[in-house]
Amino acid sequence: MNKRGQGTLETVMAFIIIIILVGGMVNIWFWFNNQMVKRQLQYNATRVSAGYGHDNYTEKVGWGAKPEQLTENQVLPR
Amino acid sequence: MKVLNNKRGQALLELAVFGALILILFGYLLSYMQRLNDQQYVQMDTFRNALQMANYGAGDNKGSAIHFTKLENKRNVDLSGYYRKGAPQTNSASASVYWGVPESGTQVSTQSYYKINEDLSPDLSEGESVDDVASVSSTSFEESVIKQETPQSIKNIRVSSLRDTITTTLVDKNDNALWTVKQNLYRDANGDYKYSKTASEAPVVRSRTWETPF
């Protein structure tokens, strides 16, 4: 029984899993940063339209932005 | 005493404890990010709505002074492991816009609106002002896990049933209800959880099947 070999193997496996986990987290943070940019662009673009040409206030303004769904593929690209 | 002097055991234990702490920390960071993301959307949406309302007044195309508040109930990713249950979260934002360009000879009207999820309150600027927002939630959740083994495959089926009703009441300083809305949970076309007074009380059923063929 080579105990040192087992330890090395477990360490390698654990590191691979940790790297995947951290990589997924970093991708989620990238997604969050992209969301900030996207919504700011839409927000700026709808500033004028919010003050123009609709008949009543319940009508949706151009600001139709909403949080995008975060998919599994965005977290761990395949 | 040999057990107590086992250095490898100590290292494993430390790894298990600190590893769990690090995972909790990572989970908290992601939850924080999700809340921040939703909150920013609500703030921006609120100001755009207030701006539009101020421009048009109550549909009569007069400039107005608008106070607009939005409350949005969300169900964020739940780390506890229940299937598609989600953790309840409320985001809110307020915006005041004084457009103040009324038609000649008319006064600027001051109006106050609350939008709770998808439902808009009537103008609350008359009478007492809103002093508090009281919210009562009723949630029921059931989950079942089924494992089916056949000579061809192993199939795991997870089914959850979630019913959630939120009753929100705007009250004045004398605890009189100014507006009450009862909203039920449903899923919109994108599959997101939403609340609306027009949604039925039927539970939202989610399921998923994992199959491993031999």
Interface residues (C-beta under 8 A of the other chain):
Chain A: L21 M25 I28 W29 F32 Q35 M36 R39 Y43 T46 R47 A50 G51 Y52 H54 D55 N56 Y57 T58 V61 W63 A65 K66 P67 Q69
Chain B: F26 L29 L30 M33 L36 N37 D38 Q40 Y41 M44 D45 R48 N49 L51 Q52 M53 N55 Y56 G57 A58 G59 W99 L120 N190 G191 D192
